[in-house]
Amino acid sequence: MNYKNLDKKVFLWMHSRKLLNQYFFINDDFIKLESNLQLLKGTFYLSYMYIFERYRLSKFYASLPKENSLKIFITRIYALIFFSLFKKNFRNSIFIIGDINYPIYQALLLSSSYFRDIDLWVIFQGTGSIEKKINNKYPKNVKKVFFPFSRESFIENKLLKKAANLNQIEFINIDTSLNIYLSNLNNNLAIFQGYDKKRNLYPFYIFKLVSSIFGVILIKEMNNFDSVSLYLHPRIKFLMFLNLFIFKTNVRCKIYNKKINNFYKYVISYSPTINSSFNLKLKSSSNVLMELGINFNKKEIKKKLRIFLKEN
């Protein structure tokens, strides 16, 4: 695809706590915007509209989702701020935003859809619930939707092709094939952590995850491997400090680095995004086991380790 000949300026809406563009091939011509800074600017425009253009503001507010929840309330506030900001700025533009399940990106989706000369590209962070995401009722200004997975992923590619035939939107794969290779020359194990996406990660569920991680680390079968790399989800990379409390020398929490090659004899993944980024050779190997994130716990991992050890 050629992004050089676009007749609109392209703005990347960044967020310090999210993973927007982790998989995206960033182009120097794209202008990065810090979402929090733009929210601050938009607050001044919102004050102006509230005083001088209250009718237009009220009309837009009436079009926003009516459900009563903290998440929807925050989304509505963000949307009002962005709407006020866009009325004076960023016209005739393309916005690249992240996963619209997050309030700040949902607000960008809602507010920018009010302006016909603003196009949207949406980058989802992973392939979890991909069918639901494909079937979202997107505003007409959404032109491209990106999903990260391996180019060899048959099911995901089939879903995108089917969706492209039924919609005016381009559904595009960002190839995120992983540099993970199987090798019998070592006895190393990789475990990719997962979690229940239906639960809010912060603040309480995070304690359950920490408990699960320590439960996994303490499994005695771990001692049968030369090294165990427990890859944490990037959203909780701050939990790397747990390494200070791990007294098993062969077990370490890590964040996956896609720039280096990684060789393991066995792999267990509880991450839908990681699963979709495995090539066909990995997916077809008996030394690679894939699961749902909700099943990441001591009991389930123990079962899988015993499968590997029995075969060995």
C-alpha positions in Angstrom: 0.0 0.0 0.0 1.2 3.5 -0.8 0.8 6.1 1.9 3.0 8.7 0.2 0.3 10.1 -2.1 -2.4 10.9 0.4 -4.0 14.3 -0.1 -4.7 14.7 3.6 -2.5 15.1 6.6 -2.2 11.9 8.7 -2.3 12.2 12.5 -1.3 9.4 14.9 -3.2 9.7 18.1 -0.8 8.4 20.8 -1.6 7.5 24.4 1.0 7.0 27.0 -0.7 4.0 28.6 -1.8 2.2 25.5 0.0 0.3 22.7 -1.1 2.2 19.7 1.3 1.6 16.7 3.2 -1.1 18.4 2.7 -3.1 15.3 2.2 -0.3 12.8 4.8 0.6 10.2 5.3 4.2 11.3 5.8 6.7 8.4 7.8 9.8 9.0 5.1 11.8 7.2 2.6 10.9 9.9 2.2 13.5 12.7 2.2 12.2 16.2 -0.2 13.8 18.7 -0.2 13.2 22.4 -3.9 12.6 23.3 -3.6 14.0 26.8 -2.1 17.3 25.5 -4.9 17.6 22.9 -7.5 17.0 25.6 -6.0 19.9 27.6 -6.2 22.1 24.5 -9.7 20.9 23.8 -10.9 21.8 27.2 -10.4 25.5 26.4 -12.4 25.1 23.2 -15.1 23.3 25.1 -15.4 26.2 27.5 -15.8 28.6 24.6 -18.5 26.4 22.9 -20.4 26.1 26.2 -20.6 29.9 26.4 -21.2 30.8 22.8 -22.4 27.7 20.9 -24.2 25.8 23.6 -27.0 24.6 21.1 -24.5 22.9 18.8 -22.8 21.3 21.8 -26.1 20.1 23.2 -27.1 18.6 19.8 -23.8 16.6 19.6 -24.1 15.5 23.2 -27.7 14.1 22.5 -26.2 11.9 19.8 -23.8 10.1 22.2 -24.4 6.7 23.8 -27.0 6.8 26.6 -25.9 3.8 28.7 -25.1 4.6 32.3 -21.7 3.4 33.3 -18.4 5.0 34.4 -16.8 4.0 31.1 -19.6 5.6 29.0 -19.6 8.7 31.2 -15.8 9.2 30.7 -16.2 8.5 26.9 -18.9 11.2 26.7 -16.7 13.8 28.4 -13.8 13.0 26.1 -16.1 13.2 23.1 -17.3 16.7 24.0 -13.7 17.9 24.4 -12.6 16.4 21.1 -15.7 17.7 19.3 -14.9 21.2 20.5 -11.3 20.8 19.4 -12.1 19.5 15.9 -14.5 22.3 15.2 -11.5 24.7 15.0 -8.7 22.3 14.1 -7.6 19.2 12.2 -10.1 19.5 9.3 -9.4 17.6 6.1 -7.3 15.0 8.0 -6.9 11.3 8.5 -6.8 10.1 12.1 -5.1 6.8 13.1 -6.6 5.7 16.4 -6.2 2.7 18.6 -8.5 0.0 20.0 -12.0 1.7 20.2 -12.9 -0.3 23.3 -10.8 2.2 25.2 -12.8 5.4 26.2 -10.3 7.9 24.7 -10.3 6.2 21.3 -14.1 5.6 21.4 -14.5 9.3 22.0 -12.2 10.1 19.0 -14.4 7.8 16.9 -17.6 9.4 18.0 -16.5 13.0 17.8 -14.6 12.8 14.5 -17.5 11.0 12.8 -19.4 14.3 13.1 -17.0 15.9 10.5 -17.2 14.6 7.0 -13.7 15.7 6.0 -12.0 13.7 8.8 -11.3 10.0 7.9 -10.5 7.3 10.4 -8.1 4.4 10.4 -8.5 2.0 13.4 -5.7 -0.2 14.7 -6.8 -3.0 17.0 -4.1 -4.1 19.5 -4.8 -7.8 19.0 -7.1 -10.4 17.5 -9.2 -11.2 20.6 -12.9 -11.1 19.7 -11.9 -10.4 16.1 -15.4 -11.4 14.6 -17.1 -9.0 17.0 -14.7 -6.2 16.1 -15.1 -6.8 12.4 -18.9 -6.6 12.8 -18.9 -3.3 14.7 -21.2 -0.7 13.3 -18.5 1.8 12.2 -19.3 5.4 11.2 -19.0 6.1 7.5 -15.8 8.0 8.0 -13.9 4.8 9.1 -12.0 3.8 6.0 -9.4 1.2 7.2 -9.4 -1.2 10.1 -6.1 -3.0 10.9 -5.5 -6.3 12.8 -2.1 -7.6 13.9 -1.5 -11.3 13.1 0.8 -13.6 11.2 0.4 -13.5 7.4 0.1 -17.3 7.6 -3.0 -17.2 9.9 -5.7 -18.8 7.7 -8.7 -18.2 9.8 -8.0 -14.5 10.5 -7.2 -13.8 6.8 -10.4 -15.5 5.7 -12.5 -13.4 8.1 -10.9 -10.1 6.8 -11.5 -11.1 3.2 -15.1 -11.9 3.9 -15.6 -8.6 5.8 -14.0 -6.7 2.9 -16.6 -8.1 0.5 -19.5 -7.0 2.7 -18.3 -3.6 3.7 -16.9 -0.4 2.2 -14.1 -0.5 4.8 -10.7 -1.9 4.1 -9.8 -4.6 6.6 -6.0 -5.0 6.6 -3.6 -7.4 8.2 -0.5 -6.0 9.9 2.0 -8.9 9.7 3.2 -9.6 13.2 4.9 -12.9 12.7 7.0 -13.7 15.7 10.7 -14.5 15.8 10.1 -17.6 17.8 11.7 -20.9 16.7 11.5 -24.5 18.0 14.8 -26.1 18.8 15.7 -29.5 20.4 19.1 -28.2 21.1 17.8 -26.7 24.4 15.3 -27.5 27.1 13.8 -24.0 27.4 10.2 -23.2 27.9 8.3 -20.0 27.0 4.9 -19.1 28.6 2.9 -16.2 27.3 0.6 -14.8 30.0 -3.0 -14.1 29.4 -6.0 -12.7 31.3 -9.8 -12.5 31.3 -10.5 -9.6 28.8 -14.1 -9.3 30.3 -12.7 -8.0 33.5 -11.2 -4.6 34.2 -7.5 -5.0 34.7 -7.2 -2.2 37.2 -7.3 -2.0 40.2 -8.5 -5.3 41.7 -8.0 -7.9 39.0 -4.3 -7.0 38.9 -3.9 -8.6 42.4 -5.4 -11.9 41.1 -3.0 -11.8 38.2 -0.1 -11.4 40.5 -1.3 -14.3 42.6 -1.7 -16.4 39.4 1.8 -15.5 38.2 3.4 -16.5 41.5 1.4 -19.7 41.5 2.7 -20.6 38.1 6.3 -19.8 39.1 6.1 -22.1 42.1 5.0 -25.1 40.1 7.6 -27.8 40.9 7.6 -29.1 37.3 9.3 -25.8 36.3 12.5 -27.3 37.7 12.7 -29.8 34.8 13.5 -27.0 32.3 16.8 -25.3 31.8 15.1 -21.9 31.6 11.5 -20.7 31.7 10.6 -17.3 30.2 7.3 -16.0 31.5 6.2 -13.3 29.1 4.0 -10.7 30.7 1.3 -8.9 28.7 2.8 -5.4 27.8 0.0 -3.7 29.6 1.4 -5.0 32.9 5.1 -4.7 32.1 5.6 -2.8 35.4 5.2 -6.2 37.0 8.8 -7.0 35.9 9.8 -6.0 39.4 8.5 -9.5 40.5 11.8 -10.9 39.3 13.3 -9.5 42.5 11.1 -12.0 44.4 11.7 -15.0 42.2 14.3 -17.3 43.8 14.2 -19.9 41.1 17.3 -19.1 39.0 15.8 -20.7 35.8 12.5 -18.7 35.8 12.2 -15.0 34.8 9.4 -12.6 33.9 10.0 -10.9 30.6 8.5 -8.6 27.9 8.7 -10.1 24.4 11.2 -8.4 22.2 10.3 -8.9 18.5 13.7 -7.6 17.4 15.6 -10.7 18.5 15.3 -14.4 17.6 14.0 -16.7 20.4 14.6 -20.4 20.5 12.6 -22.7 22.7 11.8 -26.4 22.9 8.3 -25.8 24.3 5.8 -22.9 24.1 2.6 -22.3 25.9 0.5 -19.3 25.0 -2.6 -17.8 26.7 -2.6 -14.7 24.5 -4.9 -14.5 21.5 -2.6 -12.0 19.8 0.4 -14.2 20.3 -1.5 -17.2 19.1 -2.5 -15.4 15.9 1.2 -14.3 15.4 2.5 -17.9 15.3 3.5 -19.2 11.9 2.0 -22.5 10.6 5.0 -24.5 11.7 4.5 -23.4 15.3 0.8 -23.9 15.3 1.1 -27.4 14.0 3.8 -28.5 16.5 2.9 -30.7 19.5 5.5 -28.7 21.4 3.3 -25.6 21.2 0.1 -25.4 23.2 -2.4 -22.5 22.8 -5.1 -21.6 25.2 -7.6 -18.8 26.1 -6.3 -16.0 28.4 -9.0 -16.8 30.9 -7.4 -20.2 31.6 -4.0 -18.8 32.7 -3.6 -20.3 36.1 -1.5 -22.8 38.1 -3.7 -25.8 37.6 -4.0 -25.5 33.8 -0.3 -24.8 33.2 0.6 -27.7 35.4 -1.4 -30.0 33.2 0.4 -28.8 30.1 3.8 -29.1 31.6 3.1 -32.7 32.5 2.1 -33.3 28.8 5.6 -32.0 27.7 7.4 -34.0 30.4 5.6 -37.2 29.6 6.4 -36.9 25.9 10.0 -36.2 26.8 
